[in-house]
Amino acid sequence: MGPALLASLLSSQSLVSSVVTILTGHRYLTAEKSISQVTIYEQRSSPGGVWNATPSLTSPSYSIPQTVPDTAPPVPQKGYAKDGREGSWNFQSAVYDYLEANIPKLLMNYTDLRFQDETPLFPAHRAVNKYLDTYAEDVRDQIRFGTQVIDIQRHRHKTKEGEEGTAWHVKSKVVGTDEEETAVFDSVVVANGHHDCAFIPNIKGVQDWHRAYPSSVIHSKNYKRPENYEGKKVVVVGAGVSGIDIANQIAPHAQYPLLLSRRAAKGSSSPLAPEKTAIEDVSEIKEFIADNRTIRFIDGRIETGVDDVIFCTGYLYSYPFLQNLKPAVVTTGNRTENLYLHIFYHEEPTLSFLCLPIRIVPFIMAEVQSALVARFLAGRFALPSLSERLDWEDRLLQERGSGKAFHFMGYPEDAHYINELVSMVGKADGENAGIGKKTQGWDRKCLWIRENSGKIVAAVRGLDPEAREKIKTLEDAGFHYERDTE
């Protein structure tokens, strides 16, 4: 290794973030002429991350309950075709049959590729996967598909100039085999997202219930289609985006009423569809009782004969391939630790992470973060001192605590963060000389769409599938930027 940098992007087991970050990261890194090589690891067999829908694999990749991050890489399973024939090795995708994006396509566009005009305003997962596959076309040959990263070690070494440097030893294996190899890089960009390691709370009795009624308790990661719940008594746990969507899908099929267990009061999470579906809000679950398939809620309510429980309780941050990193980047799994700007590892910022914040629009987030990382690795942008970087994290901890709220970014905070990174990128050396791939923040119309995205989602969510399919533009949904901002 010399002054030219080698960079590695890891993409392994996530929802939106993995494919978004791996592709944008590659483009920004290769645009920096001082970065001589970029190697991309992807454990799946094609682009798209978990937007590549898979069947619900026979063995869930989580335990019940699961409250700590994974310590070993996910184990692939053989999928099966509709005719029963064995398929290729696969990893569970959290995409379900009728999943649609909950972000208007105008905000999902990359700066150099737009969704087609005929794509619905809220694209179905197949349309998103096709879009991402197209975006990957010119970098496909540089992705090592079917390759799983199993360990990353940090090593000190002397450079040719006699200075101390860091080398990252990346051990990987070909999926479905024991064939391992180790490669050495100057930097590593982790782009595996945070939608793989399912979080299932340790509620009293849940483990015994699971033993008594296998497959009756699942995480939303394994939910596939509402028809599987025809006539069944169902409890959905969690009223975030996935919980609301899955509850709305299942309710017309399930036994009346579907029970939605939520921590917050009704109306404080994502909006429910109009009352054409039979959903009843209930409090948090206090206890699972295996006898007679009984659930006791914290307000004293008791329900018997419950057939299925779906936990829509989110995910843990998990990096099984970084188990040997000290200080650790993950302990509880509630957040990724020891980072500056949610990106750069304090001890050695040649290790960086993309798209960790949640409740964001990941596409533009990936672009602006990738632009900053690329400029830093190319030596065109200098980070502040270690003490200043540590102070940044300490301030955020004091504001939000060490729980899941640490990475939360709703509007307008995400817009402020994006603008901050765009400003940093603009100050990089050589920026005015046309070096590197340019980036940009949201324009006024995009900011308006972001601010009103909840209202836009609510206006479309209650429509039947055929009607939603016809909504291609904001105007089709009843929103007019020029008129509404006069």
C-alpha positions as CSV (number, residue, x, y, z in Angstrom):
1,M,0.0,0.0,0.0
2,G,1.2,3.5,-0.7
3,P,-0.4,7.0,-0.9
4,A,-3.1,5.6,-3.2
5,L,-6.0,4.4,-1.1
6,L,-7.8,1.1,-1.3
7,A,-11.4,1.2,-0.1
8,S,-13.8,-1.5,0.8
9,L,-17.6,-1.2,1.0
10,L,-19.5,-3.8,2.9
11,S,-23.1,-4.5,2.1
12,S,-24.6,-7.5,3.7
13,Q,-28.0,-7.5,5.5
14,S,-30.3,-4.6,5.5
15,L,-33.4,-3.0,4.0
16,V,-33.1,0.4,2.2
17,S,-29.7,1.4,3.5
18,S,-27.5,-1.4,2.2
19,V,-28.1,-1.0,-1.5
20,V,-28.5,2.8,-1.3
21,T,-25.2,3.3,0.4
22,I,-23.2,0.7,-1.4
23,L,-24.0,2.1,-4.8
24,T,-23.8,5.8,-3.9
25,G,-20.6,5.2,-1.8
26,H,-18.9,3.5,-4.8
27,R,-19.7,6.4,-7.2
28,Y,-18.3,9.0,-4.8
29,L,-15.2,7.0,-3.9
30,T,-14.3,6.2,-7.5
31,A,-14.7,9.9,-8.5
32,E,-11.8,10.7,-6.3
33,K,-8.7,10.0,-8.4
34,S,-6.5,9.4,-5.4
35,I,-8.5,6.3,-4.5
36,S,-7.1,3.6,-6.7
37,Q,-9.5,0.7,-6.0
38,V,-12.8,0.0,-4.5
39,T,-13.9,-3.5,-3.6
40,I,-17.6,-4.1,-2.8
41,Y,-18.7,-7.1,-0.8
42,E,-22.3,-8.2,-1.1
43,Q,-23.6,-11.4,0.4
44,R,-26.6,-11.6,-1.9
45,S,-26.5,-12.8,-5.5
46,S,-27.7,-9.6,-7.1
47,P,-28.1,-5.9,-6.4
48,G,-31.0,-4.5,-4.5
49,G,-30.2,-5.6,-0.9
50,V,-33.3,-6.8,0.8
51,W,-35.5,-5.1,-1.8
52,N,-34.8,-8.5,-3.5
53,A,-37.9,-10.1,-2.1
54,T,-37.4,-13.6,-0.7
55,P,-40.0,-16.1,0.6
56,S,-40.3,-16.4,4.4
57,L,-37.4,-18.8,5.0
58,T,-38.1,-21.8,7.2
59,S,-35.8,-20.9,10.0
60,P,-36.0,-17.3,11.2
61,S,-32.7,-15.7,11.8
62,Y,-33.6,-14.5,15.3
63,S,-34.5,-15.9,18.7
64,I,-37.6,-15.3,20.6
65,P,-37.1,-13.0,22.5
66,Q,-34.1,-11.2,21.0
67,T,-32.8,-8.2,22.9
68,V,-29.1,-8.2,22.0
69,P,-27.2,-7.8,18.7
70,D,-26.1,-10.8,16.7
71,T,-22.5,-11.9,17.4
72,A,-22.2,-14.1,14.4
73,P,-22.9,-13.4,10.7
74,P,-26.4,-14.5,9.4
75,V,-26.6,-18.0,8.1
76,P,-27.9,-18.4,4.6
77,Q,-30.7,-20.8,3.7
78,K,-31.8,-22.5,0.6
79,G,-34.9,-21.0,-0.9
80,Y,-37.5,-23.0,-2.8
81,A,-39.3,-22.2,-6.1
82,K,-43.1,-22.5,-6.4
83,D,-42.7,-25.9,-7.9
84,G,-40.9,-27.1,-4.8
85,R,-37.4,-27.3,-6.3
86,E,-34.5,-26.1,-4.3
87,G,-33.2,-22.7,-5.1
88,S,-30.0,-20.7,-4.4
89,W,-28.6,-19.6,-1.1
90,N,-30.5,-16.7,0.3
91,F,-30.9,-14.3,3.3
92,Q,-34.2,-13.3,4.7
93,S,-35.6,-10.2,3.2
94,A,-37.9,-8.0,5.2
95,V,-39.9,-7.1,2.1
96,Y,-43.4,-8.5,2.1
97,D,-45.7,-9.1,-0.9
98,Y,-47.7,-5.8,-0.8
99,L,-45.0,-3.5,0.5
100,E,-45.0,-0.1,-1.0
101,A,-42.5,2.8,-0.2
102,N,-43.8,5.3,2.3
103,I,-41.7,8.0,0.8
104,P,-42.9,9.9,-2.3
105,K,-40.7,8.9,-5.3
106,L,-39.7,12.6,-5.9
107,L,-37.6,12.3,-2.6
108,M,-36.3,8.8,-3.5
109,N,-34.7,9.9,-6.7
110,Y,-30.9,9.8,-6.9
111,T,-29.5,13.1,-8.3
112,D,-28.4,11.2,-11.5
113,L,-31.4,8.9,-12.0
114,R,-35.1,9.6,-11.8
115,F,-38.0,7.2,-11.3
116,Q,-40.0,6.8,-14.4
117,D,-43.1,9.0,-14.8
118,E,-45.4,6.0,-14.9
119,T,-44.1,4.7,-11.6
120,P,-46.7,5.3,-8.8
121,L,-46.0,8.1,-6.3
122,F,-45.4,5.5,-3.7
123,P,-43.6,2.7,-5.6
124,A,-44.2,-1.0,-4.9
125,H,-41.1,-2.9,-3.8
126,R,-40.7,-4.5,-7.2
127,A,-40.5,-1.1,-8.8
128,V,-37.9,0.1,-6.2
129,N,-35.8,-3.1,-6.8
130,K,-35.9,-2.5,-10.6
131,Y,-34.9,1.1,-10.1
132,L,-31.9,0.1,-7.9
133,D,-30.9,-2.7,-10.3
134,T,-30.8,-0.1,-13.1
135,Y,-28.7,2.2,-10.9
136,A,-26.2,-0.6,-10.2
137,E,-25.7,-1.3,-13.9
138,D,-22.4,0.5,-14.4
139,V,-20.8,-0.8,-11.2
140,R,-22.1,-4.4,-11.3
141,D,-18.7,-5.8,-12.4
142,Q,-17.0,-4.4,-9.3
143,I,-19.3,-6.1,-6.8
144,R,-18.3,-9.4,-5.3
145,F,-21.7,-11.0,-5.1
146,G,-22.3,-14.1,-2.9
147,T,-19.5,-13.0,-0.6
148,Q,-20.0,-12.6,3.1
149,V,-17.7,-10.5,5.3
150,I,-17.1,-12.5,8.5
151,D,-14.4,-10.5,10.3
152,I,-12.6,-7.2,10.2
153,Q,-9.3,-6.6,12.1
154,R,-7.5,-3.4,12.6
155,H,-3.7,-3.5,12.3
156,R,-1.0,-0.9,12.8
157,H,1.8,-0.6,10.3
158,K,4.5,1.8,9.1
159,T,4.0,3.7,5.9
160,K,6.8,4.3,3.4
161,E,7.2,7.7,4.9
162,G,7.9,6.1,8.3
163,E,4.6,7.2,9.8
164,E,2.2,5.0,11.6
165,G,-0.9,3.9,9.6
166,T,-3.8,1.6,9.9
167,A,-4.5,-1.4,7.7
168,W,-7.9,-3.2,7.8
169,H,-7.8,-7.0,7.3
170,V,-11.1,-8.1,5.9
171,K,-11.9,-11.8,6.1
172,S,-14.7,-13.0,3.8
173,K,-16.1,-16.2,2.6
174,V,-18.1,-17.4,-0.4
175,V,-21.7,-17.9,0.7
176,G,-22.6,-21.6,1.1
177,T,-19.0,-22.8,1.3
178,D,-16.0,-22.7,3.7
179,E,-13.9,-20.9,1.2
180,E,-12.3,-18.0,3.0
181,E,-9.8,-15.3,2.1
182,T,-8.4,-12.1,3.7
183,A,-7.7,-8.9,1.9
184,V,-6.0,-5.7,3.2
185,F,-7.4,-2.2,2.8
186,D,-6.6,1.3,3.9
187,S,-10.2,2.1,4.6
188,V,-13.5,0.4,5.2
189,V,-17.0,1.9,4.6
190,V,-19.7,-0.1,6.3
191,A,-22.9,0.1,4.3
192,N,-24.9,-2.9,5.7
193,G,-27.7,-0.8,7.2
194,H,-29.7,-1.6,10.3
195,H,-32.8,-3.6,9.2
196,D,-31.6,-7.2,9.8
197,C,-31.1,-8.0,13.4
198,A,-34.7,-8.2,14.7
199,F,-35.6,-6.8,18.1
200,I,-38.2,-8.8,20.0
201,P,-38.8,-7.7,23.6
202,N,-38.5,-10.1,26.5
203,I,-42.1,-10.0,27.7
204,K,-43.0,-12.4,30.5
205,G,-44.0,-15.8,29.1
206,V,-43.1,-15.2,25.4
207,Q,-40.5,-17.9,25.3
208,D,-42.8,-20.5,26.7
209,W,-45.5,-19.5,24.4
210,H,-43.2,-19.8,21.4
211,R,-42.2,-23.3,22.5
212,A,-45.8,-24.3,22.9
213,Y,-47.0,-22.8,19.6
214,P,-44.0,-22.7,17.1
215,S,-44.4,-20.2,14.3
216,S,-47.2,-18.4,16.1
217,V,-44.9,-15.5,17.1
218,I,-42.8,-13.9,14.4
219,H,-41.1,-10.6,13.7
220,S,-42.3,-8.4,10.9
221,K,-39.1,-9.5,9.1
222,N,-40.8,-12.8,8.4
223,Y,-44.3,-11.4,7.5
224,K,-45.2,-12.0,3.9
225,R,-48.9,-11.8,3.0
226,P,-52.2,-11.1,4.7
227,E,-54.0,-14.1,3.2
228,N,-52.0,-16.3,5.6
229,Y,-54.2,-14.9,8.5
230,E,-57.6,-15.6,7.1
231,G,-60.1,-16.0,10.0
232,K,-57.3,-15.9,12.6
233,K,-57.2,-13.9,15.9
234,V,-54.1,-11.7,15.4
235,V,-52.2,-9.2,17.6
236,V,-49.8,-6.8,15.9
237,V,-47.3,-5.3,18.4
238,G,-45.9,-1.9,17.5
239,A,-47.6,1.1,15.8
240,G,-44.7,2.4,13.8
241,V,-44.7,2.4,10.0
242,S,-44.5,-1.3,9.6
243,G,-46.9,-2.1,12.4
244,I,-49.6,0.3,10.9
245,D,-49.1,-1.0,7.4
246,I,-49.2,-4.7,8.3
247,A,-52.2,-4.2,10.6
248,N,-54.1,-2.5,7.8
249,Q,-53.2,-5.3,5.4
250,I,-54.2,-8.2,7.7
251,A,-57.4,-6.7,9.3
252,P,-59.8,-7.4,6.4
253,H,-58.7,-11.1,6.5
254,A,-58.3,-11.6,10.3
255,Q,-60.9,-12.4,12.9
256,Y,-62.7,-9.2,14.0
257,P,-61.1,-7.1,15.4
258,L,-57.4,-7.2,14.8
259,L,-55.7,-6.0,18.0
260,L,-52.9,-3.4,17.6
261,S,-50.8,-3.2,20.7
262,R,-49.2,0.2,21.0
263,R,-47.1,2.0,23.6
264,A,-48.2,5.5,22.7
265,A,-51.7,6.9,22.5
266,K,-53.6,6.6,19.2
267,G,-52.7,9.2,16.7
268,S,-49.1,9.7,17.9
269,S,-47.6,7.3,15.4
270,S,-48.3,6.8,11.7
271,P,-52.0,7.4,10.8
272,L,-54.3,4.5,10.5
273,A,-56.4,4.1,7.3
274,P,-60.0,5.2,7.5
275,E,-62.3,3.0,9.6
276,K,-63.0,0.5,6.8
277,T,-60.8,-2.0,8.5
278,A,-61.4,-3.6,11.9
279,I,-58.5,-2.6,14.0
280,E,-58.8,-2.0,17.8
281,D,-56.1,-0.3,19.8
282,V,-54.9,-2.1,22.9
283,S,-52.3,-1.4,25.5
284,E,-48.8,-3.0,25.8
285,I,-48.6,-6.7,26.5
286,K,-47.8,-7.6,30.0
287,E,-47.7,-11.4,29.8
288,F,-48.0,-14.4,27.5
289,I,-49.8,-17.3,29.0
290,A,-49.5,-20.6,27.0
291,D,-52.7,-22.0,28.5
292,N,-55.5,-21.3,26.0
293,R,-53.2,-19.1,24.0
294,T,-53.8,-16.2,26.4
295,I,-52.4,-12.6,26.4
296,R,-52.6,-10.3,29.4
297,F,-52.3,-6.5,28.7
298,I,-51.0,-3.9,31.2
299,D,-54.4,-2.3,31.5
300,G,-55.7,-5.7,32.8
301,R,-57.4,-6.8,29.6
302,I,-57.2,-10.5,28.8
303,E,-57.5,-12.1,25.4
304,T,-57.7,-15.9,24.9
305,G,-57.5,-18.0,21.7
306,V,-54.9,-15.7,20.1
307,D,-53.6,-17.5,16.9
308,D,-50.7,-15.2,15.8
309,V,-48.6,-12.4,17.2
310,I,-46.5,-10.2,14.9
311,F,-43.8,-8.1,16.5
312,C,-43.2,-4.9,14.5
313,T,-40.7,-3.7,17.1
314,G,-37.8,-2.7,14.9
315,Y,-34.2,-3.8,14.7
316,L,-30.9,-3.6,16.6
317,Y,-27.7,-2.1,15.2
318,S,-25.5,-5.2,14.7
319,Y,-22.0,-5.7,13.2
320,P,-21.0,-9.3,13.7
321,F,-17.9,-8.8,11.6
322,L,-16.6,-6.1,14.0
323,Q,-16.6,-8.2,17.2
324,N,-12.9,-7.6,17.7
325,L,-13.0,-3.8,17.3
326,K,-12.0,-1.8,20.4
327,P,-13.6,0.4,21.5
328,A,-16.8,-1.3,20.3
329,V,-19.2,0.4,17.9
330,V,-22.2,-1.6,19.3
331,T,-23.0,-2.9,22.8
332,T,-26.8,-2.7,23.5
333,G,-27.7,-2.4,19.8
334,N,-29.8,0.7,20.4
335,R,-27.3,2.8,18.5
336,T,-23.9,2.7,16.8
337,E,-21.3,4.1,19.2
338,N,-18.0,6.0,19.1
339,L,-18.8,7.9,15.9
340,Y,-18.6,11.5,14.8
341,L,-21.5,12.9,12.8
342,H,-23.1,9.4,12.8
343,I,-20.3,8.5,10.3
344,F,-16.6,8.4,11.4
345,Y,-15.2,6.0,13.9
346,H,-13.4,8.1,16.6
347,E,-10.3,6.0,17.1
348,E,-9.7,5.5,13.3
349,P,-11.9,7.5,10.9
350,T,-10.8,5.4,8.0
351,L,-13.6,3.2,9.3
352,S,-16.9,4.9,8.5
353,F,-20.6,4.1,8.4
354,L,-23.4,5.3,6.1
355,C,-27.1,5.8,6.6
356,L,-27.3,5.1,10.4
357,P,-29.9,7.8,11.2
358,I,-33.5,6.6,11.1
359,R,-36.9,8.2,10.2
360,I,-35.0,9.8,7.3
361,V,-35.0,9.7,3.5
362,P,-32.0,7.4,2.9
363,F,-31.3,8.2,-0.7
364,I,-30.2,11.8,-0.3
365,M,-28.6,10.9,3.1
366,A,-26.5,8.3,1.4
367,E,-25.3,10.7,-1.3
368,V,-24.2,13.6,1.0
369,Q,-22.6,11.2,3.5
370,S,-20.8,9.4,0.7
371,A,-19.5,12.7,-0.7
372,L,-18.0,13.7,2.7
373,V,-16.5,10.3,3.3
374,A,-14.9,10.2,-0.2
375,R,-13.4,13.6,0.3
376,F,-12.0,12.7,3.7
377,L,-10.4,9.4,2.4
378,A,-9.0,11.3,-0.6
379,G,-7.3,13.7,1.8
380,R,-9.3,16.7,0.6
381,F,-11.3,17.2,3.8
382,A,-9.9,17.2,7.4
383,L,-11.9,16.2,10.4
384,P,-11.7,18.2,13.6
385,S,-9.5,16.9,16.5
386,L,-10.4,13.8,18.3
387,S,-11.4,15.7,21.4
388,E,-13.9,17.8,19.3
389,R,-15.3,14.6,17.7
390,L,-15.7,13.1,21.2
391,D,-17.4,16.2,22.4
392,W,-19.9,16.0,19.5
393,E,-21.0,12.5,20.6
394,D,-21.2,13.6,24.2
395,R,-23.4,16.5,23.4
396,L,-25.8,14.3,21.5
397,L,-25.9,11.7,24.3
398,Q,-26.8,14.5,26.8
399,E,-29.6,15.7,24.5
400,R,-31.1,12.3,23.5
401,G,-29.7,9.6,25.8
402,S,-28.1,6.3,24.7
403,G,-31.3,4.6,23.5
404,K,-32.9,4.4,20.1
405,A,-33.6,8.1,20.0
406,F,-29.9,8.7,19.5
407,H,-30.1,8.3,15.7
408,F,-33.7,9.6,15.3
409,M,-34.0,12.4,12.7
410,G,-37.4,13.5,11.7
411,Y,-38.1,16.7,9.7
412,P,-36.6,19.4,9.9
413,E,-33.6,17.9,11.7
414,D,-32.7,15.7,8.8
415,A,-32.8,18.7,6.5
416,H,-30.5,20.7,8.8
417,Y,-28.1,17.7,9.0
418,I,-28.0,17.3,5.2
419,N,-27.4,21.0,4.7
420,E,-24.5,20.8,7.3
421,L,-22.8,18.0,5.4
422,V,-23.3,19.7,2.0
423,S,-21.6,22.8,3.5
424,M,-18.7,20.7,4.7
425,V,-18.4,19.1,1.3
426,G,-18.3,22.5,-0.3
427,K,-15.3,23.4,1.8
428,A,-13.1,20.5,0.6
429,D,-9.9,21.2,-1.1
430,G,-10.2,21.3,-4.9
431,E,-14.0,21.5,-4.8
432,N,-14.0,24.6,-6.9
433,A,-11.7,22.9,-9.4
434,G,-14.2,20.3,-10.3
435,I,-12.6,17.4,-8.4
436,G,-14.9,14.6,-7.3
437,K,-18.5,13.9,-7.8
438,K,-20.8,16.8,-6.8
439,T,-23.6,16.6,-4.3
440,Q,-26.5,18.8,-3.3
441,G,-29.1,19.2,-0.7
442,W,-32.9,19.5,-1.1
443,D,-34.3,22.4,-3.1
444,R,-37.4,24.2,-1.8
445,K,-39.9,21.9,-3.4
446,C,-38.2,18.8,-1.9
447,L,-38.2,20.5,1.5
448,W,-41.9,21.2,1.1
449,I,-42.6,17.6,0.1
450,R,-40.5,16.4,3.1
451,E,-42.4,18.6,5.5
452,N,-45.8,17.4,4.2
453,S,-44.8,13.7,3.5
454,G,-46.9,12.5,6.4
455,K,-50.0,14.2,5.0
456,I,-49.3,12.9,1.6
457,V,-48.9,9.3,2.9
458,A,-52.2,9.6,4.9
459,A,-54.1,10.9,1.8
460,V,-53.0,7.8,-0.3
461,R,-52.9,5.1,2.4
462,G,-56.6,4.6,2.7
463,L,-57.2,4.1,-1.0
464,D,-57.6,0.6,-2.5
465,P,-54.6,-0.8,-4.4
466,E,-56.0,0.0,-7.9
467,A,-56.6,3.6,-6.9
468,R,-53.1,3.9,-5.3
469,E,-51.6,2.5,-8.5
470,K,-53.1,5.5,-10.5
471,I,-51.5,8.1,-8.2
472,K,-48.4,9.0,-10.1
473,T,-47.9,12.7,-9.0
474,L,-48.4,14.9,-6.1
475,E,-51.2,16.6,-8.0
476,D,-52.9,13.2,-8.3
477,A,-52.8,12.9,-4.5
478,G,-54.3,16.4,-4.2
479,F,-51.1,18.3,-3.4
480,H,-49.9,21.3,-5.5
481,Y,-46.6,22.8,-4.6
482,E,-47.0,26.1,-6.5
483,R,-50.6,26.6,-5.4
484,D,-50.0,25.7,-1.8
485,T,-46.8,27.8,-1.4
486,E,-48.2,31.0,-2.9
